[in-house]
Amino acid sequence: METAWSIANLERHAADGIVYTAHWTVSATDGDYSAAAYGSIGLEAPAEGDTIIPYEELTEAVVVGWVKEKLGEDQVSSTEAALAAQIAEQLAPTKASGTPW
């Protein structure tokens, strides 16, 4: 199973370009099966003395790193495990719906 984190959108202050909200997605695929999750997370303004990356120089990898750091290792692992469980259910369903006629 492969997982991929990405950034769907950023919200920033127009005056200085400081990003305050990141909207993220994570998807998992296993062959023809897939699952995805979406979320938003608030980011704190840089503290005095922090290195500030100008908005125009931000990369998706940097912002994904911020998101994962803010979520924490447990939440990142939990999110990825939930996607793996969704794919496992698709591969070997334990529930079904429909009518017998």
All heavy atoms as an XYZ file, in Angstrom:
749
protein
N       0.845     -1.177      0.000
C       0.000      0.000      0.000
C       0.890      1.240      0.000
O       1.863      1.307      0.729
C      -0.902      0.000      1.235
C      -1.850      1.177      1.241
S      -2.884      1.295      2.702
C      -1.750      2.034      3.847
N       0.534      2.176     -0.838
C       1.259      3.445     -0.906
C       0.384      4.559     -0.350
O      -0.812      4.604     -0.614
C       1.612      3.778     -2.351
C       2.602      2.841     -2.980
C       2.945      3.256     -4.397
O       2.952      4.466     -4.678
O       3.196      2.353     -5.197
N       0.992      5.450      0.420
C       0.278      6.633      0.888
C       0.974      7.876      0.349
O       2.191      7.885      0.146
C       0.227      6.720      2.434
O       1.554      6.752      2.938
C      -0.534      5.555      3.022
N       0.172      8.909      0.097
C       0.709     10.171     -0.409
C      -0.006     11.333      0.278
O      -1.232     11.404      0.258
C       0.518     10.254     -1.919
N       0.770     12.191      0.891
C       0.244     13.393      1.526
C       0.399     14.553      0.548
O       1.407     14.660     -0.146
C       1.025     13.705      2.799
C       0.737     12.758      3.920
C       1.203     11.487      4.049
C      -0.094     13.000      5.045
N       0.710     10.923      5.202
C      -0.087     11.829      5.830
C      -0.844     14.093      5.472
C      -0.797     11.722      7.020
C      -1.544     13.987      6.653
C      -1.529     12.810      7.421
N      -0.600     15.433      0.508
C      -0.501     16.611     -0.344
C      -1.249     17.776      0.298
O      -2.007     17.597      1.248
C      -1.046     16.330     -1.744
O      -2.408     15.997     -1.689
N      -1.010     18.941     -0.232
C      -1.651     20.157      0.266
C      -2.656     20.622     -0.781
O      -2.295     20.866     -1.940
C      -0.609     21.256      0.549
C       0.436     20.765      1.559
C      -1.292     22.537      1.019
C      -0.128     20.339      2.912
N      -3.914     20.725     -0.376
C      -4.983     21.144     -1.285
C      -5.071     22.661     -1.392
O      -5.383     23.199     -2.455
C      -6.322     20.578     -0.811
N      -4.790     23.363     -0.279
C      -4.913     24.814     -0.278
C      -4.195     25.376      0.941
O      -4.033     24.691      1.943
C      -6.389     25.225     -0.257
C      -6.596     26.681     -0.623
O      -5.779     27.292     -1.301
N      -7.697     27.252     -0.171
N      -3.787     26.619      0.840
C      -3.189     27.342      1.957
C      -3.937     28.649      2.148
O      -4.322     29.296      1.174
C      -1.715     27.665      1.684
C      -0.767     26.492      1.533
C       0.618     26.989      1.109
C      -0.682     25.686      2.810
N      -4.114     29.034      3.399
C      -4.656     30.349      3.719
C      -3.523     31.148      4.338
O      -2.796     30.651      5.191
C      -5.830     30.222      4.687
C      -7.018     29.496      4.077
C      -8.166     29.328      5.050
O      -8.435     30.256      5.839
O      -8.795     28.259      5.031
N      -3.375     32.404      3.884
C      -2.261     33.222      4.346
C      -2.714     34.666      4.524
O      -3.734     35.085      3.986
C      -1.114     33.150      3.350
C      -1.402     33.852      2.047
C      -0.281     33.643      1.040
N      -0.425     34.443     -0.152
C      -1.258     34.192     -1.150
N      -2.067     33.151     -1.100
N      -1.306     34.988     -2.207
N      -1.906     35.390      5.269
C      -2.113     36.831      5.405
C      -1.556     37.494      4.152
O      -0.408     37.259      3.773
C      -1.402     37.368      6.647
C      -1.931     36.795      7.924
N      -3.138     37.165      8.470
C      -1.414     35.854      8.756
C      -3.341     36.493      9.589
N      -2.307     35.685      9.776
N      -2.354     38.322      3.513
C      -1.943     38.966      2.263
C      -0.759     39.907      2.472
O       0.104     40.021      1.605
C      -3.114     39.721      1.649
N      -0.704     40.549      3.618
C       0.334     41.551      3.842
C       1.737     40.956      3.910
O       2.687     41.521      3.369
C       0.043     42.331      5.129
N       1.871     39.802      4.569
C       3.220     39.255      4.753
C       3.387     37.826      4.220
O       4.483     37.278      4.251
C       3.633     39.314      6.221
C       2.691     38.543      7.146
O       1.841     37.764      6.656
O       2.814     38.726      8.370
N       2.310     37.216      3.723
C       2.402     35.867      3.169
C       2.504     34.755      4.186
O       2.717     33.599      3.824
N       2.350     35.083      5.471
C       2.452     34.053      6.518
C       1.237     33.130      6.436
O       0.093     33.575      6.508
C       2.557     34.679      7.919
C       3.790     35.581      8.020
C       2.547     33.607      9.002
C       5.116     34.864      7.906
N       1.497     31.846      6.285
C       0.440     30.837      6.183
C      -0.095     30.538      7.574
O       0.671     30.287      8.508
C       0.982     29.547      5.527
C      -0.055     28.444      5.534
C       1.459     29.832      4.105
N      -1.424     30.580      7.728
C      -2.023     30.290      9.026
C      -2.921     29.056      9.014
O      -3.269     28.529     10.064
C      -2.763     31.505      9.587
C      -3.884     32.028      8.719
C      -5.168     31.514      8.810
C      -3.649     33.062      7.817
C      -6.198     32.009      8.016
C      -4.657     33.561      7.020
C      -5.932     33.029      7.123
O      -6.950     33.518      6.331
N      -3.304     28.561      7.839
C      -4.094     27.328      7.748
C      -3.646     26.536      6.532
O      -3.466     27.102      5.459
C      -5.607     27.613      7.622
O      -6.036     28.373      8.753
C      -6.424     26.325      7.562
N      -3.475     25.234      6.742
C      -3.155     24.331      5.634
C      -4.276     23.316      5.510
O      -4.695     22.716      6.512
C      -1.823     23.624      5.882
N      -4.779     23.130      4.308
C      -5.798     22.123      4.008
C      -5.051     20.969      3.327
O      -4.438     21.162      2.276
C      -6.870     22.701      3.080
C      -7.564     23.888      3.667
N      -8.678     23.773      4.457
C      -7.272     25.219      3.603
C      -9.063     24.988      4.848
N      -8.222     25.867      4.343
N      -5.102     19.798      3.936
C      -4.298     18.679      3.471
C      -5.158     17.493      3.062
O      -6.319     17.384      3.461
C      -3.312     18.236      4.553
C      -3.961     17.925      5.880
C      -4.159     18.790      6.917
C      -4.519     16.675      6.293
N      -4.801     18.153      7.952
C      -5.038     16.846      7.599
C      -4.634     15.433      5.690
C      -5.650     15.809      8.304
C      -5.249     14.402      6.398
C      -5.745     14.601      7.695
N      -4.570     16.641      2.246
C      -5.193     15.374      1.897
C      -4.141     14.285      2.036
O      -2.939     14.542      1.912
C      -5.738     15.350      0.448
O      -4.650     15.529     -0.457
C      -6.789     16.416      0.225
N      -4.610     13.089      2.315
C      -3.739     11.920      2.287
C      -4.512     10.825      1.579
O      -5.707     10.638      1.823
C      -3.264     11.485      3.691
C      -4.413     11.149      4.606
C      -2.287     10.316      3.606
N      -3.848     10.164      0.658
C      -4.505      9.080     -0.071
C      -3.659      7.828      0.046
O      -2.441      7.884      0.201
C      -4.717      9.461     -1.546
O      -3.465      9.722     -2.153
N      -4.347      6.701     -0.016
C      -3.681      5.403      0.026
C      -4.207      4.588     -1.143
O      -5.396      4.651     -1.465
C      -3.970      4.701      1.341
N      -3.321      3.847     -1.776
C      -3.733      2.999     -2.886
C      -3.086      1.628     -2.750
O      -1.973      1.485     -2.246
C      -3.335      3.599     -4.252
O      -1.934      3.840     -4.259
C      -4.068      4.890     -4.526
N      -3.834      0.647     -3.194
C      -3.342     -0.724     -3.267
C      -3.956     -1.324     -4.527
O      -5.122     -1.726     -4.525
C      -3.754     -1.520     -2.021
C      -3.137     -2.907     -1.980
O      -2.557     -3.347     -2.991
O      -3.232     -3.562     -0.923
N      -3.207     -1.286     -5.600
C      -3.745     -1.750     -6.878
C      -4.897     -0.867     -7.322
O      -4.753      0.346     -7.429
N      -6.077     -1.486     -7.536
C      -7.263     -0.752     -7.975
C      -8.044     -0.137     -6.824
O      -9.057      0.529     -7.052
C      -8.197     -1.678     -8.762
C      -7.595     -2.119    -10.088
O      -6.752     -1.367    -10.631
O      -7.955     -3.204    -10.570
N      -7.619     -0.338     -5.592
C      -8.366      0.124     -4.425
C      -7.711      1.370     -3.841
O      -6.495      1.500     -3.831
C      -8.447     -0.980     -3.375
C      -9.167     -2.198     -3.901
C      -8.456     -3.251     -4.475
C     -10.544     -2.263     -3.880
C      -9.119     -4.357     -4.988
C     -11.212     -3.368     -4.397
C     -10.493     -4.408     -4.948
O     -11.161     -5.492     -5.460
N      -8.570      2.278     -3.362
C      -8.037      3.520     -2.804
C      -8.927      4.034     -1.681
O     -10.106      3.678     -1.577
C      -7.901      4.586     -3.886
O      -9.175      4.930     -4.394
N      -8.345      4.879     -0.848
C      -9.051      5.552      0.235
C      -8.356      6.894      0.438
O      -7.170      7.048      0.104
C      -9.004      4.719      1.510
N      -9.084      7.863      0.970
C      -8.500      9.189      1.156
C      -9.111      9.867      2.375
O     -10.213      9.522      2.819
C      -8.715     10.047     -0.084
N      -8.367     10.832      2.901
C      -8.838     11.652      4.020
C      -8.439     13.094      3.726
O      -7.483     13.358      2.992
C      -8.219     11.179      5.322
N      -9.180     14.030      4.324
C      -8.962     15.454      4.130
C      -9.054     16.129      5.483
O      -9.849     15.722      6.333
C     -10.043     16.020      3.199
C      -9.989     17.522      3.016
C      -9.217     18.080      2.010
C     -10.690     18.377      3.854
C      -9.152     19.452      1.833
C     -10.634     19.743      3.688
C      -9.866     20.280      2.674
O      -9.791     21.641      2.511
N      -8.264     17.145      5.685
C      -8.348     17.889      6.934
C      -7.752     19.271      6.777
O      -7.136     19.607      5.762
N      -7.951     20.077      7.792
C      -7.381     21.419      7.861
C      -6.721     21.563      9.218
O      -7.190     20.998     10.211
C      -8.466     22.485      7.729
O      -9.088     22.391      6.467
N      -5.649     22.310      9.239
C      -4.959     22.517     10.511
C      -4.434     23.944     10.579
O      -3.931     24.475      9.583
C      -3.827     21.478     10.700
C      -3.353     21.468     12.127
C      -2.715     21.690      9.715
C      -2.678     20.179     12.519
N      -4.612     24.552     11.728
C      -4.099     25.900     11.944
C      -2.616     25.863     12.271
O      -2.144     24.955     12.946
N      -1.900     26.840     11.763
C      -0.465     26.941     12.009
C      -0.179     28.232     12.763
O      -0.784     29.267     12.488
C       0.295     26.942     10.682
C       0.054     25.723      9.785
C       0.632     25.957      8.391
C       0.647     24.476     10.413
N       0.735     28.153     13.713
C       1.106     29.341     14.482
C       2.022     30.232     13.650
O       2.787     29.753     12.820
C       1.833     28.953     15.776
C       0.924     28.381     16.842
C       0.695     26.890     16.634
O       1.569     26.222     16.056
O      -0.368     26.400     17.027
N       1.955     31.499     13.933
C       2.866     32.451     13.284
C       4.286     32.142     13.759
O       4.488     31.677     14.884
C       2.480     33.875     13.651
N       5.263     32.378     12.919
C       6.645     32.147     13.337
C       7.002     33.015     14.542
O       6.544     34.156     14.653
C       7.473     32.564     12.123
C       6.520     32.671     10.985
C       5.170     32.888     11.558
N       7.785     32.458     15.428
C       8.253     33.220     16.586
C       9.380     34.141     16.155
O      10.041     33.907     15.131
C       8.736     32.264     17.672
N       9.603     35.157     16.935
C      10.690     36.084     16.616
C      12.003     35.305     16.576
O      12.286     34.487     17.450
C      10.761     37.196     17.660
C      11.705     38.304     17.262
C      11.596     39.519     18.163
O      10.472     39.844     18.593
O      12.644     40.128     18.402
N      12.753     35.523     15.528
C      14.022     34.824     15.374
C      13.929     33.562     14.521
O      14.949     33.023     14.111
N      12.697     33.065     14.275
C      12.528     31.901     13.405
C      12.870     32.275     11.969
O      12.674     33.407     11.546
C      11.077     31.391     13.431
C      10.746     30.610     14.688
O      11.657     30.322     15.487
O       9.552     30.288     14.869
N      13.354     31.296     11.232
C      13.580     31.498      9.808
C      12.238     31.488      9.095
O      11.441     30.573      9.297
C      14.473     30.383      9.234
O      15.721     30.398      9.927
C      14.701     30.575      7.744
N      11.971     32.497      8.304
C      10.711     32.598      7.566
C      10.990     32.315      6.097
O      11.851     32.943      5.487
C      10.069     33.985      7.738
C       9.719     34.208      9.215
C       8.839     34.129      6.846
C       9.213     35.596      9.524
N      10.259     31.354      5.563
C      10.363     31.046      4.142
C       9.340     31.923      3.428
O       8.147     31.849      3.733
C      10.060     29.558      3.865
C      11.014     28.666      4.650
C      10.138     29.275      2.364
C      10.636     27.195      4.619
N       9.783     32.753      2.502
C       8.820     33.578      1.769
C       7.764     32.696      1.089
O       8.078     31.598      0.610
C       9.678     34.307      0.733
C      11.053     34.317      1.323
C      11.157     33.018      2.072
N       6.535     33.175      1.068
C       5.425     32.406      0.499
C       5.767     31.857     -0.883
O       5.498     30.690     -1.175
C       4.164     33.284      0.448
C       2.984     32.566     -0.144
C       2.280     31.628      0.597
C       2.584     32.809     -1.458
C       1.208     30.948      0.045
C       1.513     32.138     -2.011
C       0.831     31.205     -1.247
O      -0.225     30.526     -1.795
N       6.358     32.671     -1.717
C       6.672     32.271     -3.087
C       7.690     31.137     -3.152
O       7.833     30.473     -4.167
C       7.202     33.469     -3.898
C       6.227     34.603     -4.055
C       6.128     35.481     -2.794
O       7.044     35.468     -1.941
O       5.103     36.167     -2.662
N       8.422     30.922     -2.065
C       9.458     29.890     -2.042
C       9.026     28.625     -1.309
O       9.806     27.667     -1.225
C      10.734     30.458     -1.416
C      11.351     31.568     -2.249
C      12.578     32.183     -1.604
O      13.200     31.540     -0.730
O      12.922     33.324     -1.974
N       7.804     28.615     -0.771
C       7.316     27.413     -0.090
C       7.182     26.271     -1.085
O       6.841     26.475     -2.247
C       5.946     27.673      0.545
C       5.925     28.506      1.811
C       4.488     28.767      2.241
C       6.705     27.826      2.920
N       7.427     25.060     -0.603
C       7.196     23.870     -1.408
C       6.157     23.011     -0.694
O       5.953     23.124      0.519
C       8.476     23.048     -1.596
O       8.905     22.548     -0.314
C       9.584     23.881     -2.242
N       5.519     22.151     -1.461
C       4.536     21.257     -0.862
C       5.194     20.374      0.191
O       4.610     20.133      1.252
C       3.867     20.409     -1.946
C       2.722     19.582     -1.416
C       1.915     18.935     -2.515
O       2.511     18.486     -3.521
O       0.684     18.878     -2.359
N       6.402     19.923     -0.066
C       7.104     19.060      0.894
C       7.306     19.775      2.237
O       7.137     19.167      3.302
C       8.438     18.611      0.324
N       7.648     21.050      2.194
C       7.837     21.812      3.432
C       6.525     21.900      4.200
O       6.476     21.649      5.411
C       8.391     23.230      3.134
C       8.265     24.142      4.347
C       9.834     23.149      2.672
N       5.447     22.235      3.509
C       4.163     22.408      4.191
C       3.629     21.067      4.686
O       3.089     20.986      5.794
C       3.143     23.142      3.294
C       1.818     23.307      4.021
C       3.686     24.510      2.883
N       3.796     19.988      3.929
C       3.403     18.658      4.412
C       4.170     18.344      5.698
O       3.609     17.808      6.654
C       3.623     17.572      3.338
C       3.561     16.176      3.943
C       2.594     17.709      2.221
N       5.438     18.710      5.746
C       6.225     18.519      6.964
C       5.643     19.283      8.139
O       5.558     18.754      9.259
N       5.214     20.523      7.898
C       4.565     21.308      8.958
C       3.297     20.620      9.440
O       3.028     20.538     10.633
C       4.206     22.698      8.465
C       5.332     23.612      8.130
C       6.658     23.448      8.427
C       5.233     24.847      7.425
N       7.383     24.507      7.950
C       6.539     25.388      7.332
C       4.176     25.536      6.863
C       6.799     26.599      6.702
C       4.440     26.748      6.227
C       5.735     27.272      6.154
N       2.483     20.150      8.488
C       1.219     19.502      8.827
C       1.466     18.259      9.668
O       0.850     18.066     10.722
C       0.410     19.157      7.552
C      -0.743     18.214      7.859
C      -0.095     20.429      6.885
N       2.373     17.411      9.222
C       2.662     16.177      9.963
C       3.223     16.481     11.349
O       2.865     15.815     12.326
C       3.639     15.299      9.186
C       3.014     14.616      7.987
C       4.036     13.715      7.320
C       3.443     12.854      6.236
N       4.456     11.959      5.646
N       4.073     17.489     11.446
C       4.624     17.871     12.748
C       3.516     18.354     13.676
O       3.462     17.984     14.849
C       5.682     18.960     12.576
C       6.344     19.385     13.870
C       7.398     20.454     13.658
O       8.002     20.516     12.569
O       7.617     21.242     14.595
N       2.628     19.179     13.146
C       1.529     19.723     13.951
C       0.555     18.620     14.369
O       0.083     18.593     15.501
C       0.807     20.816     13.151
C      -0.347     21.463     13.842
C       0.116     22.491     14.828
C      -1.114     23.217     15.368
N      -0.804     24.118     16.429
N       0.253     17.686     13.434
C      -0.643     16.580     13.778
C      -0.017     15.662     14.817
O      -0.716     15.129     15.677
C      -0.984     15.762     12.528
C      -1.912     16.396     11.509
C      -1.989     15.536     10.257
C      -3.300     16.611     12.089
N       1.259     15.447     14.704
C       1.953     14.541     15.612
C       2.026     13.144     15.024
O       1.170     12.724     14.244
N       3.060     12.432     15.418
C       3.316     11.106     14.877
C       2.148     10.146     15.103
O       1.804      9.370     14.209
C       4.593     10.547     15.508
C       5.096      9.286     14.870
C       6.427      8.837     15.448
O       7.306      9.696     15.650
O       6.566      7.634     15.688
N       1.521     10.209     16.286
C       0.400      9.304     16.575
C      -0.778      9.544     15.635
O      -1.377      8.599     15.127
C      -0.063      9.442     18.029
C       0.922      8.854     19.020
O       1.826      8.084     18.598
O       0.806      9.171     20.221
N      -1.124     10.807     15.383
C      -2.255     11.121     14.509
C      -1.941     10.770     13.058
O      -2.805     10.275     12.340
C      -2.641     12.597     14.621
C      -3.853     12.968     13.814
C      -5.123     12.271     14.275
O      -5.360     12.138     15.475
N      -5.930     11.801     13.358
N      -0.716     11.006     12.624
C      -0.320     10.643     11.262
C      -0.449      9.136     11.086
O      -1.045      8.647     10.121
C       1.116     11.122     10.949
C       1.630     10.509      9.655
C       1.169     12.646     10.872
N       0.081      8.371     12.047
C       0.004      6.909     11.981
C      -1.440      6.431     12.035
O      -1.827      5.517     11.301
C       0.789      6.277     13.132
O       2.157      6.548     12.992
N      -2.244      7.048     12.879
C      -3.655      6.678     13.012
C      -4.417      6.940     11.719
O      -5.243      6.119     11.289
C      -4.279      7.461     14.165
O      -5.654      7.221     14.265
N      -4.150      8.071     11.087
C      -4.812      8.407      9.824
C      -4.439      7.403      8.743
O      -5.302      6.899      8.015
C      -4.437      9.837      9.382
O      -4.856     10.758     10.400
C      -5.076     10.205      8.067
N      -3.157      7.093      8.641
C      -2.717      6.133      7.636
C      -3.263      4.733      7.925
O      -3.634      4.005      6.999
C      -1.189      6.135      7.544
C      -0.659      7.433      6.936
C       0.854      7.513      6.862
O       1.551      6.621      7.395
O       1.357      8.482      6.250
N      -3.358      4.361      9.197
C      -3.926      3.056      9.561
C      -5.408      2.983      9.212
O      -5.900      1.937      8.768
C      -3.713      2.790     11.052
N      -6.133      4.083      9.385
C      -7.557      4.109      9.038
C      -7.743      3.921      7.532
O      -8.660      3.214      7.094
C      -8.191      5.425      9.495
N      -6.873      4.519      6.752
C      -6.955      4.339      5.294
C      -6.632      2.892      4.920
O      -7.289      2.308      4.054
C      -6.010      5.299      4.578
C      -6.311      6.789      4.742
C      -5.292      7.621      3.985
C      -7.719      7.127      4.301
N      -5.643      2.305      5.584
C      -5.297      0.904      5.329
C      -6.475      0.001      5.664
O      -6.767     -0.956      4.934
C      -4.065      0.507      6.136
N      -7.193      0.310      6.740
C      -8.365     -0.480      7.120
C      -9.476     -0.348      6.078
O     -10.167     -1.323      5.770
C      -8.868     -0.040      8.497
N      -9.651      0.852      5.526
C     -10.662      1.045      4.482
C     -10.322      0.225      3.239
O     -11.207     -0.390      2.632
C     -10.770      2.520      4.104
C     -11.414      3.384      5.172
C     -11.426      4.846      4.774
O     -11.512      5.188      3.604
N     -11.334      5.735      5.757
N      -9.060      0.198      2.884
C      -8.648     -0.588      1.718
C      -8.790     -2.077      2.007
O      -9.250     -2.836      1.150
C      -7.215     -0.218      1.289
C      -7.234      1.182      0.670
C      -6.664     -1.243      0.298
C      -5.879      1.719      0.276
N      -8.443     -2.505      3.213
C      -8.603     -3.913      3.584
C     -10.066     -4.333      3.468
O     -10.372     -5.440      3.004
C      -8.079     -4.151      4.998
N     -10.973     -3.443      3.856
C     -12.407     -3.734      3.744
C     -12.820     -3.842      2.280
O     -13.671     -4.663      1.928
C     -13.227     -2.659      4.461
C     -14.727     -2.824      4.378
C     -15.276     -4.055      5.090
O     -14.609     -4.575      6.012
O     -16.385     -4.504      4.726
N     -12.246     -3.030      1.431
C     -12.554     -3.117     -0.001
C     -12.026     -4.426     -0.595
O     -12.677     -5.039     -1.438
C     -11.916     -1.937     -0.754
C     -12.529     -0.590     -0.428
C     -11.750      0.546     -1.077
O     -11.236      0.410     -2.180
N     -11.649      1.676     -0.383
N     -10.849     -4.842     -0.146
C     -10.235     -6.062     -0.660
C     -10.988     -7.321     -0.214
O     -11.111     -8.279     -0.976
C      -8.776     -6.155     -0.215
C      -7.817     -5.167     -0.878
C      -6.498     -5.094     -0.126
C      -7.578     -5.574     -2.333
N     -11.461     -7.304      1.022
C     -12.169     -8.465      1.583
C     -13.352     -7.950      2.396
O     -13.277     -7.838      3.615
C     -11.251     -9.303      2.448
N     -14.458     -7.585      1.724
C     -15.597     -6.987      2.419
C     -16.163     -7.871      3.523
O     -16.279     -9.091      3.371
C     -16.635     -6.800      1.301
C     -15.870     -6.844      0.029
C     -14.684     -7.730      0.291
N     -16.486     -7.225      4.646
C     -17.128     -7.933      5.752
C     -18.594     -7.535      5.872
O     -19.316     -8.099      6.682
C     -16.421     -7.608      7.084
O     -16.491     -6.187      7.322
C     -14.970     -8.060      7.069
N     -19.033     -6.584      5.065
C     -20.414     -6.104      5.087
C     -20.913     -5.999      3.662
O     -20.136     -5.791      2.728
C     -20.508     -4.743      5.757
C     -20.026     -4.745      7.180
C     -19.993     -3.344      7.745
C     -19.427     -3.421      9.152
N     -18.602     -2.325      9.501
N     -22.199     -6.139      3.491
C     -22.812     -6.004      2.171
C     -24.185     -5.379      2.330
O     -24.759     -5.364      3.419
C     -22.930     -7.373      1.499
N     -24.749     -4.884      1.244
C     -26.096     -4.329      1.273
C     -26.810     -4.747      0.003
O     -26.214     -5.209     -0.953
C     -26.040     -2.797      1.403
O     -25.456     -2.233      0.246
N     -28.082     -4.552      0.004
C     -28.871     -4.903     -1.177
C     -30.125     -5.648     -0.766
O     -30.457     -5.749      0.411
N     -30.811     -6.150     -1.729
C     -32.006     -6.938     -1.483
C     -31.856     -8.282     -2.185
O     -31.128     -8.397     -3.167
C     -33.254     -6.203     -2.040
O     -33.060     -5.951     -3.425
C     -33.489     -4.895     -1.311
N     -32.535     -9.315     -1.680
C     -32.381    -10.638     -2.255
C     -33.211    -10.852     -3.525
O     -33.138    -11.921     -4.139
C     -32.835    -11.564     -1.136
C     -33.803    -10.777     -0.350
C     -33.313     -9.350     -0.441
N     -34.023     -9.921     -3.937
C     -34.847    -10.126     -5.146
C     -34.350     -9.393     -6.348
O     -33.573     -8.568     -6.427
C     -36.318     -9.781     -4.894
C     -36.527     -8.366     -4.459
C     -36.727     -7.288     -5.264
C     -36.533     -7.858     -3.136
N     -36.867     -6.163     -4.527
C     -36.770     -6.478     -3.201
C     -36.387     -8.427     -1.872
C     -36.833     -5.673     -2.073
C     -36.469     -7.621     -0.772
C     -36.688     -6.257     -0.881
